[in-house]
Amino acid sequence: MIPPSFIQDLLNRVDIVDVVQRYVPLKKAGANYAACCPFHTEKTPSFTVSPSKQFYHCFGCGAHGTAIGFVMEYAGMGFVEAVKELAAGVGMTVPAMPADASGQTPWKASGGGDEGGSEALLAAMQRATQYYRNELKGSEAAIGYLKNRGLSGEIAARFGIGYAPPGWQNLAQAFPDYASKVLERCGLVVHTEEGKRYDRFRDRIMFPIQNQRGMVIAFGGRVLGQGEPKYLNSPETPLFEKGRELYGLGQARQAIREAGRVLVVEGYMDVVALAQYGVGYGVATLGTATTPLHVQKLLRQSDDVVFCFDGDEAGRRAAWRALENSLEWLVDGKHISFLFLPQGEDPDSYVRQAGKAGLEALLKTEAISLSGFLLRGLSARADTRTREGRARLLQLARPLLGRIKAPALHLMIRKQLAELAGISQAELEELFQIKRTRRAGAPPHADRKLRSTLSRRLLQWILFQPPFAQRVDTGLLDALDSDTETLAAVLEFLRSHPQISYVAALVEHFRDSPHEPLLRQVAGEIMEWGEDLDLEAEAAAFEAALEQLRDKRRKKRVDELLHQARSGSLSEQGKLELQQLLQRDGIPAQK
């Protein structure tokens, strides 16, 4: 594990312009630098690098991040690799935790004020990974199973595959403090109401699940013999949220870049088998339906995302859920498609019999575009031979179409939908109340600022000028809106790190946290603010927003005191406070 303080020091030493320029030629464009985006095909430069913010952003495909994030995305490296690469360039040495005599990373159940915190949990997961890998080496049954599935030792090592032996408390060999709550919190140990403790994973092939930093945050276990469930994932923990993670992404990055596509399957055994047969660009969801966060992450990896499902009814239902969760993240120029395998096949079995060439031939000829799958699926639910059926088609399509933000794709689907319904495009747009409200020449983000929550606007100002954070009284926040939790976390961090003065260090600190998606979006939004922005006007607007918060808090307190007055429970001190608040708002005090 790399200490957060080292990451901050590294970002203070590197210059993102120098980092990006090693891979992409940049041209000066005002206070920033510009280039054609390296993450999607374009003819007009929309990729911007800001030296003042130490952040990059593409206005075409939405890719954005810090110097570390750029090296990860462009070079296909994991987090640790990218940090080492950047550190070497500025003469820094990445600190490493020492290993003990057994080759395992030292672990303590508590200490340093982090008992049950993320560092302790990550250390426990790392030690468990090493334990399971060592156990695999000594298990003929587990090695035989992997060989029978066609996996080589090289692939097993690449994915860190291990083995949890049968027995109830084997992890006690790796953790002297087996009773530690840390082992429960990270999902390694189960604690029953009767007070019993036992290993969650027993007699299973173990597949470590990593976050973007290459740290193990969970496991998937495949039962070796007979038993239920056949596949078992770690429970959700402070480290692991199934709806955010993709199995095998760290190992697949380079192959995704080389192939120009990412193949999404349903199981970790599918990912490993695909890699064994040369299809290294496969990743998997983890025992859950594809989520919007999955889609967002996938579209950052490649312009071509293919979801691969079994051809049965369950596979088609899963594909439709993936489609629904993709709609809001569609971007013109990016392509999402769906591949349904022949009946009775899964990616593991198919690639073993057809090989890489056979699978890629199927991808080329049988994958259905998202728009095609959408219209085909809607048509199957409505009889378009009748007027009533065509009306139902439009009824089903309307909410789905409304979620698509990609302008060109939205237009194309409208045209085809109108043809299927037997009406003109103009009639469809009038029926759906589709209006072109943006004035000619207005920037695409102009109306977004008007719709921003107050918390989001405060985040924009604070990310643009981190010192603004010192002027916000966190007691004003309460639960303003859906973005308040992230705003509060940012304020807390900046209060304890007042030296941070640019957005990159802030965003990097929250990598892999629940706040990361919103912070990356906001950081991308402020890239649209010119360097010639009137800071005095922005500071005044910021103060006006704070005054709005103070006003909300005053009104809330007045309501509380009035309620007490009506119920007869208002104290003398409360009466005085109410009088002062009412006078401040220009309201005559009531006797």
TATA-V404949 format. One line per field, one symbol per residue. burial: 1 if it has 16 or more other C-alpha atoms within 10 Angstrom, else 0. A space follows every 50 residues. Layout:
burial: ???
This chain:
burial: 10000111011001111011000101000001111110110000011111 11111111111111111111111101111111111110000101000000 00011111100000110101111111111111100100000110010000 10000100111111100011100110110111111111111000001111 11111111111111111111111100000011111000111111111111 11111110011111111111111111101111111100111101111110 11111111111000110111011111111110011111111000011101 11001100100010001101101110011001010000111111001000 10110100110011111101100110010001000000000000000000 00011111111111111110010001100000111111011001100001 11111111111100111111111111100000000000000110110011 00110001001100000001000110011111000000000
